[in-house]
């Protein structure tokens, strides 16, 4: 959120005895005949209503709690079971109120103030693995992935920018896994000289004892850790022949097969390992291999098994990413949301949740999660890049994004994309409240972006658009031409260049650019269609009576 919003979030709670419309609150408690209700509205520090805030109500000395979510107008309501003392709290990501006692029937109007909790709940770092498992799976997920279908069978045609952005972010979310795969033999990151020393020593040990299990395994594990899979394979294979019962070596050998591209052999070995020793790491690895071998249904079930056996951060992230990739958008939100609750300091979990929320057209919620992810580590580029892309595709400016992208430029002033995305956020705002100073700021940022990276074609395109808006068509032609030189397949640049040529009295050149635009757009549409056919969509079965879309986080 913006700095003005980080201070306090105000919850105004009005107590009344009127019956509540069912649509206002989402709760499972039975209604009491006396009809006493608690209704209120959640607002931010600027007095604006806050939708999708979670409000909790507990009765003293009674186990269990009511949960309500605010509607688009920030309203919520509870129907109290009986007169007595209740404890009311409210929260929205990064904000939480102090618990406040409420006497029902009400005697006076009550207000709660939610303060910035910096995301992490108290003692979040001290959660034990056993308690995490209890937290994670007190209830089963509210869905079952039952099959797959072609994307074209369920819609998704066209060139809508939001849809294409969500598809691209789903793939980019997968790349966030590289942050910490946790595979292979553990070891500290080595600098080049230390790595060379270690390799020389291990090779010398192997030369002295070429038939030793340990010397083969240790050098093989060294190469595996370094990503040198083809060098690791013969060493780990030999170690396996010497001692086929060593689990750690066979696991490393399986990972080496995967890294070397032999997915079928790797999957066969995983199945052998699972037959003797079932654990979460093996199920997660089996999921990776099934996905690479074109069996996403088997993959998603393996990821779910991994979470059930060990609900750690990586397993949750893998499961959510797989659901998102195959367009089980609402289910991906559910998994990422649970993962973010348990691991509130995981930037990639919040980033994945942001991508899933954007895919479900919950643009403001998506922005808030990405902004929160950027707060965890302001020097990490990934959350900024995600929010930069969603703010361009979303229909309106989104809360907190412009401020965070401004920080991105402050943190990384020599990053061309930081300058570009901040400029685009400013231009997005200009659509609603234009002013000359902000337009100049955006132009300066775009100019800085192309100075840093002369191949930043998107920034050249935007500079051309700004020049054309000021009727400087010759200048616009120069920028569009540079955009095309750096990216000949940029269809929009060809189209706008055609318009500029038409305005300057060069119809032949304009016609040529329009033709190139049409050819590129046709090629893009065909490529998108092929990609969508390759990515199967999950068919999800929901419990009877469960809504088609789970409540938004």
C-alpha positions as CSV (number, residue, x, y, z in Angstrom):
1,X,0.0,0.0,0.0
2,X,1.0,3.6,-0.3
3,X,2.9,5.2,2.7
4,X,-0.3,7.0,3.7
5,X,-2.1,3.6,3.9
6,X,0.7,1.9,5.9
7,X,-0.1,3.6,9.1
8,X,-3.6,2.6,10.0
9,X,-6.6,1.0,8.6
10,X,-9.8,2.0,10.3
11,X,-12.7,-0.4,10.9
12,X,-16.0,1.2,11.9
13,X,-18.3,-1.2,13.5
14,X,-22.0,-0.3,14.0
15,X,-24.0,-2.6,16.3
16,X,-27.7,-3.0,15.5
17,X,-30.5,-5.4,16.0
18,X,-31.7,-5.7,12.4
19,X,-31.6,-9.0,10.6
20,X,-28.7,-9.3,8.1
21,X,-29.0,-9.9,4.4
22,X,-27.4,-13.2,3.7
23,X,-25.2,-11.7,1.0
24,X,-23.4,-9.4,3.5
25,X,-21.6,-12.0,5.6
26,X,-20.0,-15.3,4.8
27,X,-20.5,-17.5,7.9
28,X,-21.5,-20.9,9.0
29,X,-23.1,-20.4,12.4
30,X,-26.8,-20.9,12.7
31,X,-29.0,-17.9,13.1
32,X,-30.4,-17.2,16.6
33,X,-34.1,-16.3,17.0
34,X,-33.4,-13.1,18.7
35,X,-31.8,-11.8,15.5
36,X,-29.1,-9.7,17.3
37,X,-26.5,-8.7,14.6
38,X,-23.2,-6.9,14.4
39,X,-22.7,-4.9,11.3
40,X,-19.9,-2.6,10.2
41,X,-17.7,-1.3,7.5
42,X,-14.0,-1.5,6.9
43,X,-12.2,1.6,5.7
44,X,-8.6,2.5,5.0
45,X,-6.7,5.4,6.5
46,X,-8.1,7.7,3.8
47,X,-11.7,6.8,4.7
48,X,-12.3,4.7,1.7
49,X,-14.1,1.3,2.1
50,X,-11.9,-1.8,1.9
51,X,-13.3,-4.9,0.2
52,X,-12.3,-8.5,0.9
53,X,-11.1,-7.7,4.4
54,X,-11.4,-10.6,6.9
55,X,-13.4,-9.9,10.1
56,X,-13.3,-12.4,12.9
57,X,-15.8,-12.7,15.9
58,X,-15.2,-14.9,18.9
59,X,-17.3,-15.4,22.0
60,X,-15.4,-15.4,25.3
61,X,-15.2,-18.9,26.9
62,X,-16.6,-20.5,23.7
63,X,-14.4,-22.3,21.2
64,X,-14.7,-21.5,17.5
65,X,-15.1,-18.2,15.7
66,X,-17.2,-16.5,13.0
67,X,-15.5,-15.2,9.9
68,X,-16.9,-12.6,7.5
69,X,-15.5,-10.9,4.5
70,X,-16.4,-7.3,3.5
71,X,-18.1,-6.7,0.3
72,X,-17.1,-4.1,-2.4
73,X,-18.5,-1.3,-0.2
74,X,-16.4,-2.5,2.8
75,X,-19.5,-3.8,4.7
76,X,-19.7,-6.9,6.8
77,X,-22.1,-8.4,9.3
78,X,-22.5,-11.2,11.9
79,X,-25.6,-12.7,13.5
80,X,-24.7,-13.3,17.2
81,X,-25.8,-16.6,18.7
82,X,-26.9,-14.9,22.0
83,X,-26.3,-12.0,24.3
84,X,-22.8,-11.9,25.8
85,X,-19.3,-10.7,25.4
86,X,-17.6,-11.1,22.0
87,X,-14.1,-10.4,20.8
88,X,-13.9,-8.7,17.4
89,X,-10.9,-8.3,15.2
90,X,-10.4,-7.5,11.5
91,X,-7.5,-7.9,9.1
92,X,-6.4,-7.4,5.5
93,X,-3.1,-8.5,4.3
94,X,-0.4,-6.7,6.3
95,X,-2.9,-5.1,8.7
96,X,-4.5,-6.4,11.9
97,X,-6.5,-4.9,14.7
98,X,-6.1,-5.2,18.4
99,X,-8.7,-7.6,19.8
100,X,-11.6,-5.6,21.2
101,X,-14.3,-6.8,23.5
102,X,-17.9,-6.1,22.4
103,X,-21.0,-6.5,24.6
104,X,-24.1,-7.8,22.8
105,X,-26.8,-6.5,22.9
106,X,-24.9,-3.4,22.0
107,X,-24.7,-0.3,24.1
108,X,-22.7,2.0,21.9
109,X,-21.0,2.5,18.5
110,X,-17.5,0.8,18.4
111,X,-14.5,1.6,16.2
112,X,-11.5,-0.6,15.6
113,X,-8.1,0.5,14.2
114,X,-6.0,-1.9,12.3
115,X,-2.3,-1.2,12.3
116,X,0.5,-2.4,10.0
117,X,1.7,-5.7,11.2
118,X,4.5,-6.0,8.5
119,X,2.8,-9.1,7.4
120,X,4.3,-11.6,9.8
121,X,2.1,-12.8,12.7
122,X,3.6,-12.9,16.2
123,X,6.1,-15.7,16.6
124,X,5.8,-16.7,12.9
125,X,9.4,-17.8,12.8
126,X,8.9,-20.2,15.7
127,X,6.3,-22.4,14.1
128,X,7.2,-26.1,14.4
129,X,6.8,-28.5,11.5
130,X,4.1,-30.4,13.4
131,X,2.1,-27.3,14.0
132,X,2.5,-26.2,10.4
133,X,1.0,-29.5,9.3
134,X,-1.9,-29.0,11.6
135,X,-2.4,-25.5,10.3
136,X,-2.1,-26.5,6.7
137,X,-4.5,-29.4,6.6
138,X,-7.0,-29.0,9.4
139,X,-9.4,-29.3,6.4
140,X,-9.0,-30.9,3.0
141,X,-8.8,-28.6,0.0
142,X,-12.2,-27.7,-1.4
143,X,-11.5,-29.1,-4.8
144,X,-10.3,-32.2,-6.7
145,X,-8.4,-32.1,-10.0
146,X,-10.2,-34.8,-11.9
147,X,-8.9,-34.5,-15.5
148,X,-7.5,-32.3,-18.2
149,X,-9.0,-30.7,-21.4
150,X,-7.8,-28.7,-24.3
151,X,-7.7,-24.9,-23.6
152,X,-9.7,-24.4,-26.7
153,X,-12.5,-26.5,-25.4
154,X,-13.2,-24.1,-22.5
155,X,-12.5,-20.7,-24.0
156,X,-9.6,-18.4,-23.8
157,X,-9.5,-17.4,-27.4
158,X,-8.6,-13.9,-28.6
159,X,-5.8,-11.4,-27.8
160,X,-7.0,-9.8,-24.6
161,X,-4.0,-8.3,-22.9
162,X,-5.0,-9.3,-19.4
163,X,-5.4,-12.9,-20.4
164,X,-2.1,-13.0,-22.2
165,X,-0.4,-11.3,-19.2
166,X,-1.9,-13.8,-16.8
167,X,-0.6,-16.7,-19.0
168,X,2.8,-15.2,-19.2
169,X,3.0,-14.6,-15.4
170,X,1.9,-18.2,-14.8
171,X,5.1,-19.4,-16.7
172,X,7.2,-16.8,-14.9
173,X,5.9,-17.9,-11.6
174,X,7.4,-21.3,-12.3
175,X,10.8,-19.6,-12.7
176,X,10.6,-18.4,-9.2
177,X,11.4,-21.9,-8.1
178,X,15.0,-21.4,-8.9
179,X,15.2,-19.4,-5.7
180,X,15.8,-22.5,-3.7
181,X,15.2,-26.0,-5.1
182,X,16.6,-27.8,-2.2
183,X,17.7,-30.7,-4.3
184,X,20.9,-32.7,-4.5
185,X,23.6,-32.8,-1.9
186,X,23.6,-29.8,0.4
187,X,26.5,-27.5,0.4
188,X,27.5,-23.9,0.8
189,X,27.8,-21.6,-2.2
190,X,31.4,-21.6,-3.2
191,X,33.4,-18.9,-4.9
192,X,35.3,-19.9,-8.1
193,X,38.7,-20.4,-6.4
194,X,37.3,-22.5,-3.6
195,X,35.3,-24.6,-6.0
196,X,38.4,-25.3,-8.1
197,X,40.3,-26.4,-5.0
198,X,37.5,-28.7,-3.9
199,X,37.2,-30.2,-7.4
200,X,41.0,-30.8,-7.6
201,X,41.0,-32.6,-4.2
202,X,38.0,-34.7,-5.0
203,X,39.5,-35.7,-8.4
204,X,42.7,-36.7,-6.6
205,X,40.8,-38.8,-4.1
206,X,39.1,-40.6,-7.0
207,X,42.4,-41.2,-8.7
208,X,43.7,-42.9,-5.6
209,X,40.5,-44.9,-5.0
210,X,38.7,-45.3,-8.3
211,X,36.4,-48.1,-7.1
212,X,35.4,-46.5,-3.8
213,X,31.7,-45.7,-3.3
214,X,32.6,-42.5,-1.4
215,X,35.0,-41.0,-3.9
216,X,32.7,-41.6,-6.8
217,X,29.7,-40.3,-4.9
218,X,31.4,-37.2,-3.5
219,X,32.8,-36.0,-6.9
220,X,29.4,-36.8,-8.5
221,X,27.6,-34.9,-5.9
222,X,30.0,-31.9,-6.4
223,X,29.2,-31.8,-10.1
224,X,25.5,-32.2,-9.4
225,X,25.5,-29.3,-7.0
226,X,27.4,-27.2,-9.7
227,X,24.8,-28.1,-12.3
228,X,27.3,-30.1,-14.3
229,X,24.9,-33.0,-14.9
230,X,26.7,-34.9,-17.7
231,X,29.9,-35.0,-15.6
232,X,27.9,-36.1,-12.5
233,X,26.0,-39.0,-14.1
234,X,28.9,-41.5,-14.7
235,X,30.2,-41.0,-11.2
236,X,26.8,-41.4,-9.5
237,X,26.0,-44.4,-11.7
238,X,29.2,-46.1,-10.7
239,X,28.5,-45.3,-7.0
240,X,25.0,-46.8,-7.5
241,X,26.5,-50.0,-9.0
242,X,28.8,-50.3,-5.9
243,X,26.0,-49.7,-3.4
244,X,22.5,-49.8,-4.9
245,X,20.9,-49.5,-1.5
246,X,22.3,-46.0,-0.7
247,X,19.2,-43.8,-0.8
248,X,21.0,-40.4,-0.9
249,X,23.1,-41.5,-3.9
250,X,20.2,-42.9,-5.8
251,X,18.2,-39.7,-5.2
252,X,21.1,-37.6,-6.5
253,X,21.4,-39.9,-9.5
254,X,17.7,-39.3,-10.2
255,X,18.2,-35.6,-10.1
256,X,21.2,-35.8,-12.4
257,X,19.1,-37.8,-14.9
258,X,16.5,-35.0,-14.7
259,X,19.0,-32.3,-15.1
260,X,20.6,-34.1,-18.0
261,X,17.2,-34.2,-19.8
262,X,16.5,-38.0,-19.4
263,X,13.1,-37.5,-17.8
264,X,11.8,-41.0,-18.5
265,X,14.8,-42.6,-16.7
266,X,14.5,-40.2,-13.8
267,X,10.8,-40.9,-13.4
268,X,11.4,-44.7,-13.4
269,X,14.0,-44.3,-10.7
270,X,11.6,-42.1,-8.6
271,X,9.0,-44.8,-8.8
272,X,11.6,-47.4,-7.6
273,X,12.5,-45.1,-4.7
274,X,8.9,-44.5,-3.8
275,X,8.3,-48.3,-3.7
276,X,10.9,-48.5,-0.9
277,X,10.6,-45.2,0.9
278,X,7.8,-42.7,0.4
279,X,8.5,-39.1,1.3
280,X,7.6,-35.6,0.2
281,X,10.8,-34.9,-1.7
282,X,10.2,-37.9,-4.0
283,X,6.6,-37.0,-4.6
284,X,7.6,-33.4,-5.5
285,X,10.3,-34.7,-7.8
286,X,7.8,-37.1,-9.4
287,X,5.5,-34.1,-10.0
288,X,8.3,-32.2,-11.8
289,X,9.0,-35.2,-14.0
290,X,5.4,-35.9,-14.8
291,X,4.9,-32.3,-15.9
292,X,8.0,-32.4,-18.1
293,X,6.8,-35.7,-19.6
294,X,3.4,-34.2,-20.5
295,X,1.3,-35.7,-17.7
296,X,0.1,-32.7,-15.7
297,X,-2.7,-34.6,-14.0
298,X,-0.3,-37.0,-12.4
299,X,2.0,-34.1,-11.6
300,X,-0.6,-32.1,-9.7
301,X,-1.6,-35.1,-7.6
302,X,2.1,-35.7,-6.8
303,X,2.5,-32.1,-5.6
304,X,-0.6,-32.4,-3.5
305,X,0.8,-35.6,-1.9
306,X,4.1,-33.8,-1.2
307,X,2.2,-31.0,0.7
308,X,0.2,-33.5,2.7
309,X,3.4,-35.3,3.8
310,X,5.4,-32.1,4.4
311,X,3.6,-28.8,4.1
312,X,6.8,-26.8,3.6
313,X,7.2,-23.6,1.6
314,X,8.6,-25.3,-1.5
315,X,5.9,-27.9,-1.7
316,X,3.1,-25.4,-1.4
317,X,4.7,-23.2,-4.0
318,X,5.1,-26.1,-6.5
319,X,1.5,-27.2,-6.0
320,X,0.1,-23.7,-6.4
321,X,2.3,-23.0,-9.5
322,X,1.1,-26.2,-11.2
323,X,-2.5,-25.3,-10.6
324,X,-1.9,-21.8,-12.0
325,X,-0.1,-23.0,-15.0
326,X,-3.0,-25.2,-16.0
327,X,-5.6,-22.5,-15.4
328,X,-7.1,-23.8,-12.2
329,X,-7.0,-20.2,-11.1
330,X,-9.3,-20.2,-8.1
331,X,-7.7,-23.3,-6.8
332,X,-4.3,-21.9,-7.2
333,X,-5.4,-18.9,-5.2
334,X,-6.6,-21.2,-2.4
335,X,-3.2,-23.0,-2.3
336,X,-1.1,-19.8,-2.5
337,X,-3.3,-18.1,0.1
338,X,-2.8,-21.0,2.6
339,X,0.9,-21.1,1.8
340,X,1.2,-17.3,2.4
341,X,-0.6,-17.6,5.7
342,X,1.9,-20.3,6.9
343,X,5.0,-18.7,5.3
344,X,4.2,-14.9,5.5
345,X,7.9,-14.0,4.8
346,X,8.0,-15.9,1.5
347,X,8.2,-13.3,-1.3
348,X,7.7,-15.9,-4.0
349,X,4.6,-17.3,-2.3
350,X,3.1,-13.8,-2.2
351,X,4.2,-13.2,-5.8
352,X,2.5,-16.5,-6.9
353,X,-0.7,-15.4,-5.0
354,X,-0.6,-12.1,-6.8
355,X,-0.3,-13.8,-10.2
356,X,-3.2,-16.1,-9.3
357,X,-5.4,-13.2,-8.2
358,X,-4.6,-11.3,-11.3
359,X,-5.6,-14.3,-13.4
360,X,-9.0,-14.2,-11.6
361,X,-9.4,-10.5,-12.5
362,X,-9.0,-9.5,-8.8
363,X,-6.6,-6.7,-9.8
364,X,-6.4,-4.6,-6.6
365,X,-5.9,-7.7,-4.5
366,X,-3.2,-8.9,-6.8
367,X,-1.4,-5.6,-6.5
368,X,-1.6,-5.6,-2.7
369,X,0.1,-9.1,-2.6
370,X,2.8,-8.0,-5.0
371,X,3.4,-4.8,-3.1
372,X,3.7,-6.8,0.1
373,X,6.2,-9.2,-1.5
374,X,8.3,-6.2,-2.6
375,X,8.3,-5.0,1.0
376,X,9.8,-8.2,2.3
377,X,13.0,-7.6,0.2
378,X,13.0,-4.2,-1.5
379,X,16.1,-5.1,-3.5
380,X,14.5,-8.2,-5.2
381,X,13.4,-7.3,-8.7
382,X,10.8,-10.1,-9.2
383,X,7.8,-8.6,-7.4
384,X,8.3,-5.3,-9.1
385,X,8.5,-6.9,-12.5
386,X,5.2,-8.7,-11.9
387,X,3.4,-5.6,-10.6
388,X,4.8,-3.6,-13.5
389,X,3.3,-6.1,-16.0
390,X,-0.1,-6.3,-14.2
391,X,-0.5,-2.6,-13.9
392,X,-0.1,-2.2,-17.6
393,X,-2.7,-4.9,-18.4
394,X,-5.3,-3.9,-15.7
395,X,-8.1,-1.6,-16.7
396,X,-7.4,1.0,-14.0
397,X,-4.5,2.2,-11.8
398,X,-4.0,-0.1,-8.8
399,X,-3.5,0.7,-5.2
400,X,0.2,0.9,-4.0
401,X,1.8,0.0,-7.3
402,X,3.1,3.4,-8.4
403,X,4.7,4.0,-5.1
404,X,6.5,0.7,-5.0
405,X,7.7,1.1,-8.6
406,X,9.1,4.5,-7.5
407,X,11.0,2.6,-4.9
408,X,12.2,0.2,-7.5
409,X,13.9,3.1,-9.4
410,X,15.4,4.3,-6.1
411,X,16.8,0.9,-5.3
412,X,18.0,0.1,-8.8
413,X,18.4,3.4,-10.8
414,X,20.4,1.7,-13.5
415,X,17.7,-0.9,-14.2
416,X,16.0,0.0,-17.5
417,X,12.9,-1.9,-16.6
418,X,12.6,-0.1,-13.3
419,X,12.5,3.2,-15.1
420,X,10.2,1.9,-17.8
421,X,7.6,0.4,-15.5
422,X,7.6,3.4,-13.2
423,X,7.0,5.6,-16.2
424,X,4.1,3.4,-17.3
425,X,2.5,3.6,-13.9
426,X,2.6,7.4,-14.1
427,X,1.1,7.3,-17.6
428,X,-1.6,5.0,-16.3
429,X,-2.6,7.6,-13.7
430,X,-2.5,10.3,-16.4
431,X,-5.5,8.6,-18.0
432,X,-7.6,9.8,-15.1
433,X,-5.9,13.0,-14.0
434,X,-3.4,14.3,-16.5
435,X,-0.9,17.0,-15.7
436,X,2.1,18.3,-17.6
437,X,4.6,17.8,-14.8
438,X,3.9,14.1,-14.5
439,X,4.0,13.6,-18.2
440,X,7.4,15.1,-18.3
441,X,8.5,12.9,-15.4
442,X,7.3,9.8,-17.4
443,X,9.2,11.0,-20.5
444,X,12.4,11.5,-18.5
445,X,12.1,8.0,-17.1
446,X,11.5,6.5,-20.5
447,X,14.5,8.4,-21.9
448,X,16.6,7.1,-19.0
449,X,15.4,3.5,-19.8
450,X,16.7,3.6,-23.4
451,X,19.9,5.3,-22.3
452,X,20.6,2.4,-19.9
453,X,19.5,-0.2,-22.4
454,X,19.6,0.8,-26.1
455,X,17.5,-2.3,-26.9
456,X,14.6,-1.4,-24.6
457,X,12.1,-1.4,-27.5
458,X,9.0,-0.9,-25.2
459,X,10.4,2.4,-24.0
460,X,11.1,3.6,-27.5
461,X,7.5,2.7,-28.4
462,X,6.1,4.8,-25.5
463,X,8.4,7.7,-26.3
464,X,7.0,7.6,-29.8
465,X,3.4,7.6,-28.5
466,X,4.2,10.6,-26.3
467,X,5.8,12.5,-29.3
468,X,2.7,11.7,-31.5
469,X,0.4,12.9,-28.8
470,X,2.2,16.3,-29.0
471,X,1.9,16.2,-32.8
472,X,5.7,15.8,-33.2
473,X,5.3,13.1,-35.9
474,X,8.8,13.3,-37.2
475,X,10.1,12.7,-33.7
476,X,7.6,9.9,-33.2
477,X,8.8,8.2,-36.5
478,X,12.4,8.2,-35.2
479,X,11.3,6.5,-31.9
480,X,9.0,4.0,-33.7
481,X,11.8,3.1,-36.1
482,X,14.2,2.5,-33.2
483,X,11.7,0.3,-31.5
484,X,11.4,-1.8,-34.7
485,X,15.1,-2.0,-35.1
486,X,15.5,-3.5,-31.7
487,X,12.3,-5.7,-32.0
488,X,11.2,-6.2,-35.7
489,X,8.2,-8.3,-34.4
490,X,6.7,-5.4,-32.4
491,X,3.3,-5.2,-34.2
492,X,2.1,-2.1,-32.4
493,X,5.2,-0.1,-33.4
494,X,4.6,-1.0,-37.0
495,X,1.0,0.2,-36.8
496,X,1.8,3.5,-35.0
497,X,4.6,4.1,-37.5
498,X,2.1,3.6,-40.3
499,X,-0.2,6.2,-38.6
500,X,2.7,8.7,-38.3
501,X,3.7,8.2,-42.0
502,X,0.1,8.8,-43.0
503,X,0.0,12.0,-41.0
504,X,3.2,13.2,-42.7
505,X,1.9,12.6,-46.2
506,X,3.7,9.3,-47.0
507,X,0.9,6.9,-47.8
508,X,3.1,4.2,-49.5
509,X,5.2,3.8,-46.4
510,X,2.1,3.9,-44.2
511,X,0.5,1.1,-46.2
512,X,3.7,-1.1,-45.9
513,X,3.7,-0.7,-42.1
514,X,0.0,-1.5,-41.8
515,X,0.7,-4.7,-43.8
516,X,3.6,-5.7,-41.6
517,X,1.4,-5.1,-38.6
518,X,-1.4,-7.3,-39.9
519,X,1.1,-10.1,-40.7
520,X,2.7,-9.9,-37.3
521,X,-0.6,-10.0,-35.5
522,X,-1.7,-13.0,-37.5
523,X,1.5,-14.8,-36.6
524,X,1.1,-13.9,-32.9
525,X,-2.4,-15.1,-32.8
526,X,-1.4,-18.5,-34.3
527,X,1.5,-18.8,-31.9
528,X,-0.7,-18.0,-28.9
529,X,-3.2,-20.6,-30.1
530,X,-0.5,-23.3,-30.4
531,X,0.8,-22.5,-26.9
532,X,-2.7,-22.7,-25.4
533,X,-3.2,-26.1,-27.0
534,X,0.0,-27.4,-25.5
535,X,-0.9,-26.3,-22.0
536,X,-3.8,-28.6,-20.9
537,X,-6.4,-27.1,-18.6
538,X,-7.4,-28.9,-15.4
539,X,-10.9,-30.0,-14.9
540,X,-11.8,-29.4,-11.3
541,X,-14.5,-31.1,-9.3
542,X,-15.9,-29.2,-6.3
543,X,-17.8,-30.6,-3.3
544,X,-21.6,-30.6,-3.6
545,X,-22.9,-27.2,-2.5
546,X,-19.5,-25.5,-2.7
547,X,-19.4,-22.3,-4.8
548,X,-17.8,-22.5,-8.2
549,X,-15.3,-19.9,-7.1
550,X,-13.8,-19.9,-3.6
551,X,-14.0,-16.7,-1.5
552,X,-11.3,-14.3,-2.6
553,X,-8.5,-13.8,-0.1
